[in-house]
Structure formats: C-alpha cells, structure tokens
Amino acid sequence: MLPSVHDMTTRRGTTVALAFLFDIPGMTSEQYDEVCRNLNNGQPFTSLSQWPEAGIISHVAGPTSGGWRVLDVWESEEAFQRFGEKLVPLLKQAGAPDVQPQVFPVHNVVTQ
C-alpha cells in the first residue's frame, strides 16, 4: 500500500498538490513503456488528458544509472491512491520491484 500523507495535504486550510518520486532499481525503458501502454489501452501516453485517473498535474520519467525514476505531481493523495490501484498490479505484471515513493508537498507548480 502507498504511504498516507494526510498531514501534508493542507496548508492554510487549502489542499496542496503532492509530488511522488519513485526510484525503481533495475526497471528498464521497455518495462516502463509496457506499463504505460497497459494503462492507456495499448497506446503510449502523449497527453495528461489520456491519464487513467483524474488529478494528475505532471509526469516525468527517465533512466538512472541503476534503473528508472518517475516524478508525478497529483492534485491530492486520494487521486494518487486511486491511480495506484491501477498502477501497482501492472508494475508487478511487468516485473518491476515493489518500491515506496518519496512524498512531499508541492510549494509551486509552473505550467505553460
């Protein structure tokens, strides 16, 4: 199960976005692409509007020296938890190790 961060989700009475940073040792670009296609009806993601759960603000992913790193920003912990219910089984199916993200409140989001 993904960590609860309820105490970080409000600031001055308003909900703040949360960032979820995953470092996934041994994961490859092929595994990442497989998971993404399985989340998106066999197609790669080209837009956040294709995301299988509402509430995603940004998604960045790429290789590291020992695996794969993903940084997602979500509107709420609840939205991320709903997404996680879809994501975790697909990660297991792709052979990715079980990892827990680093979670932190977002101070600022800049978009185009």
C-alpha positions as CSV (number, residue, x, y, z in Angstrom):
1,M,0.0,0.0,0.0
2,L,1.2,3.5,-0.7
3,P,2.0,5.8,2.2
4,S,-0.5,8.2,3.7
5,V,0.4,11.8,3.7
6,H,-2.8,13.3,5.0
7,D,-0.9,15.7,7.4
8,M,1.0,17.2,4.4
9,T,-2.1,17.9,2.2
10,T,-3.3,21.1,3.7
11,R,-1.6,24.5,4.0
12,R,-3.5,27.4,5.5
13,G,-6.8,25.5,5.1
14,T,-6.3,24.7,1.4
15,T,-5.3,21.5,-0.3
16,V,-1.8,21.4,-1.8
17,A,-0.5,19.2,-4.5
18,L,1.8,16.3,-3.7
19,A,4.8,15.1,-5.5
20,F,5.6,11.3,-5.6
21,L,9.2,10.4,-6.5
22,F,9.8,6.8,-7.4
23,D,13.3,5.3,-7.8
24,I,12.8,1.9,-9.3
25,P,16.0,-0.2,-9.3
26,G,16.5,-2.4,-12.3
27,M,13.5,-1.1,-14.2
28,T,14.0,-0.6,-18.0
29,S,12.5,1.7,-20.6
30,E,10.8,-1.4,-22.0
31,Q,9.1,-2.2,-18.7
32,Y,8.1,1.5,-18.3
33,D,6.6,1.6,-21.8
34,E,4.8,-1.7,-21.2
35,V,3.2,-0.3,-18.1
36,C,2.2,2.9,-19.8
37,R,0.7,1.1,-22.8
38,N,-1.3,-1.1,-20.4
39,L,-2.6,1.9,-18.6
40,N,-3.6,3.6,-21.9
41,N,-5.4,0.9,-24.0
42,G,-2.2,-0.2,-25.7
43,Q,-1.0,3.3,-26.6
44,P,1.8,5.4,-25.3
45,F,0.9,8.5,-23.4
46,T,1.1,11.7,-25.3
47,S,-1.0,13.9,-23.1
48,L,-2.1,14.1,-19.4
49,S,-5.7,14.0,-20.7
50,Q,-5.1,10.3,-21.5
51,W,-4.2,9.5,-17.9
52,P,-6.5,6.8,-16.5
53,E,-7.2,8.8,-13.3
54,A,-8.2,12.4,-12.9
55,G,-5.9,14.6,-10.8
56,I,-2.5,14.3,-12.4
57,I,-0.7,17.6,-12.8
58,S,2.6,16.4,-14.3
59,H,4.5,13.3,-15.0
60,V,8.2,12.9,-15.8
61,A,10.2,9.7,-16.2
62,G,13.6,8.6,-17.3
63,P,16.6,6.3,-16.8
64,T,19.0,6.5,-13.9
65,S,22.3,4.7,-13.6
66,G,20.6,1.8,-11.8
67,G,17.0,1.8,-13.1
68,W,14.2,4.2,-13.7
69,R,12.9,7.4,-11.9
70,V,9.4,8.7,-12.1
71,L,8.2,12.0,-10.6
72,D,4.4,12.6,-10.6
73,V,2.6,15.6,-9.2
74,W,-1.0,15.0,-8.1
75,E,-3.8,17.3,-7.0
76,S,-4.5,15.1,-4.0
77,E,-3.4,12.0,-2.1
78,E,-6.8,10.4,-2.9
79,A,-6.4,10.9,-6.7
80,F,-2.9,9.3,-6.4
81,Q,-4.2,6.4,-4.4
82,R,-6.9,5.7,-7.0
83,F,-4.3,5.7,-9.7
84,G,-2.1,3.4,-7.6
85,E,-4.8,0.8,-7.5
86,K,-4.5,0.6,-11.3
87,L,-0.7,1.0,-11.4
88,V,0.6,-1.4,-8.8
89,P,-0.8,-4.6,-10.5
90,L,0.7,-3.5,-13.8
91,L,4.1,-2.8,-12.3
92,K,4.1,-6.3,-10.8
93,Q,3.0,-7.8,-14.1
94,A,5.9,-6.1,-15.8
95,G,8.4,-7.5,-13.2
96,A,9.2,-4.2,-11.5
97,P,10.2,-4.3,-7.9
98,D,7.9,-3.1,-5.2
99,V,9.1,0.4,-4.1
100,Q,7.6,3.2,-2.0
101,P,7.8,6.7,-3.3
102,Q,9.3,9.7,-1.5
103,V,6.3,12.0,-1.0
104,F,6.5,15.8,-0.4
105,P,4.1,18.7,-0.6
106,V,4.5,20.9,-3.7
107,H,5.3,24.5,-3.0
108,N,5.0,25.7,-6.6
109,V,3.9,24.3,-10.0
110,V,4.7,26.3,-13.1
111,T,3.0,25.3,-16.3
112,Q,2.9,26.7,-19.8
